[in-house]
Amino acid sequence: MFSTLHHPQTRLLFFFLGLVVTFVLIRISVRMIRAKVRWWPGNITPGGTHIHHVVFGTVFMLVGGVTGLAVPDEEHGWRVAAAALLGVGAALVLDEFALILHLRDVYWEKDGRLSVDAVFLAIGMTGLLLLGARPLGYDEFYGEGVWVRVVIILVNLGFAIVALLKGKVWTGLLGLLVPVLPEIGALRLARPGSPWARWRYTEGSRKLRRAYRREARVRQPLIRAKIRFQEFISGRHDGD
């Protein structure tokens, strides 16, 4: 068991477990509170002030991050524990990401779905790292000259940025870890309303009409399916 703690992926695994388990538990808790289950502990409101769990998450992230930096390399148990605490804190912070963005409590509103997207994205990217993915595929060109590797990484990063500008958030961010994804997202049609569509597609143009048709025919059914799956776990938001 102790030799396993030495493995470089172990800290990432415990971060991942802390992230996933805490997200599931906090969502169970907030759903019980929303349902007003009498025997379940309610919100923490000392003096009438509602302390959101993002506050605890921030503290856990700071403690976990600083501990991971401060303890000696040979203290593997402490470093693994710090990684797990960092994952716990990250889950609590990302679960209220929409509150941080909007600076108001939108947890159960439609805007609150952004928090669930943030957590799922973090889980997806961490899971890919655990499976051996590497940012921008730098390991694939290990034998090449340094400038060749730099150029290839910058090109992949450029494709990922274009995909994000086209409104393909999941494709752009996951594409940082999965080869080819950024290129696909960058070359395909932009989503209506994305920065790329506003800059490049004139009103009434053929490309904009195609973008709207594709959005209605392909993307919206996928988005609805994603929302149903997410809200099966996280709870239903108001206005749905």
Sequence and secondary structure as in RCSB ss.txt:
>XXXX:A:sequence
MFSTLHHPQTRLLFFFLGLVVTFVLIRISVRMIRAKVRWWPGNITPGGTHIHHVVFGTVFMLVGGVTGLAVPDEE
HGWRVAAAALLGVGAALVLDEFALILHLRDVYWEKDGRLSVDAVFLAIGMTGLLLLGARPLGYDEFYGEGVWVRV
VIILVNLGFAIVALLKGKVWTGLLGLLVPVLPEIGALRLARPGSPWARWRYTEGSRKLRRAYRREARVRQPLIRA
KIRFQEFISGRHDGD
>XXXX:A:secstr
 TTGGGSTTHHHHHHHHHHHHHHHHHHHHHHHHHTT TTS     GGG    HHHHHHHHHHHHHHHHHHS TT 
HHHHHHHHHHHHHHHHHHHTTHHHHHHTS  TTSGGGHHHHHHHHHHHHHHHHHHTT  GGGGGGGTTS HHHHH
HHHHHHHHHHHHHHHTT HHHHHHTTTSTTHHHHHHHS   TTSHHHHHH  TT HHHHHHHHHIIIIIHHHHHH
HHHHHHHHH   TT 
